[in-house]
Each structure stands twice: as C-alpha cells, then as structure tokens.
Amino acid sequence: MGGGSTDRDETKRRVRLSGRDAVVEGSQEGPDDGTPFCAVPQSIDFEAMPGVPISVGLHIRLLPQHLPHVVAGDETIGNVLEPHATAMRNCIEEEYMMVGSIQSFDSIAGRGVLKVKGSKSGG
C-alpha cells in the first residue's frame, strides 16, 4: 500500500533550501541574484514539424499551447517537448514573452534545442 520505490521517472518538484534561496533542479526560482526563472536563459528541447526548413541561429518565439508552439516569423515550425513544455507554458501564462533562437538541430531525428529567455513588456 504505497511508499515503495518504483522505476518511474518522478516529476521534479520545487525545493527551497533553508537559509539562502538556492536553486535546485526543477525549481521555478531564478539564480541567487533574484532573477525570475522565466527571465533566465534556458536550453529547451523541441520537435520540428515535418517538412519545415530549420537552421541553427533562426530567431523564434513561443506561443501558448499545451505543447507551446515554436514560431519563426509567421510560421509554426515545431513544439516544445516535455518536461520543458510545462515550464514554458507557465512562463507564458505569467505573461512572459519567450524568445530566442535555435541552438542545435538534428534534421534526421527532427529534434533540436532552443535557447530562450523571457521578458515582460514594460519591464
């Protein structure tokens, strides 16, 4: 009846250490300087839409969806993958504009890594 160990990957939870506010993997807090998590540059995984040309360095932004859309210009080129999708969706819901560029891309796998950072308008 519960409590035993499993082989499942567990969702990482926010952890706050006593004393100083330290960043722990899975935390929504920013670094020690008080920068919000969404405003810190993040490397996140994405999956490209089939047949869409992708190039490293292409400027992108994220739009809200269950798996946030990766958009270049006016074209949706892919989707953010979990577990990053949840974090990026939370940032978008907190009214951060998430923008960046394609850091790497494997055309055979159709997957890559984005470098994104959030900003709030007027701040």
C-alpha positions, 0 to 999 in steps of 0.5 A: 500500500504505497511508499515503495520505490518504483522505476518511474521517472518522478516529476521534479518538484520545487525545493527551497533550501533553508537559509539562502534561496538556492536553486535546485533542479526543477525549481521555478526560482531564478539564480541567487541574484533574484532573477525570475526563472522565466527571465533566465536563459534556458536550453529547451528541447523541441520537435520540428514539424515535418517538412519545415526548413530549420537552421541553427541561429533562426530567431523564434518565439513561443506561443501558448499551447499545451505543447507551446508552439515554436514560431519563426516569423509567421510560421509554426515550425515545431513544439516544445517537448516535455518536461520543458513544455510545462515550464514554458507554458507557465512562463507564458501564462505569467505573461512572459514573452519567450524568445530566442533562437535555435541552438542545435538541430538534428534534421534526421531525428527532427529534434533540436534545442532552443535557447530562450529567455523571457521578458515582460513588456514594460519591464 
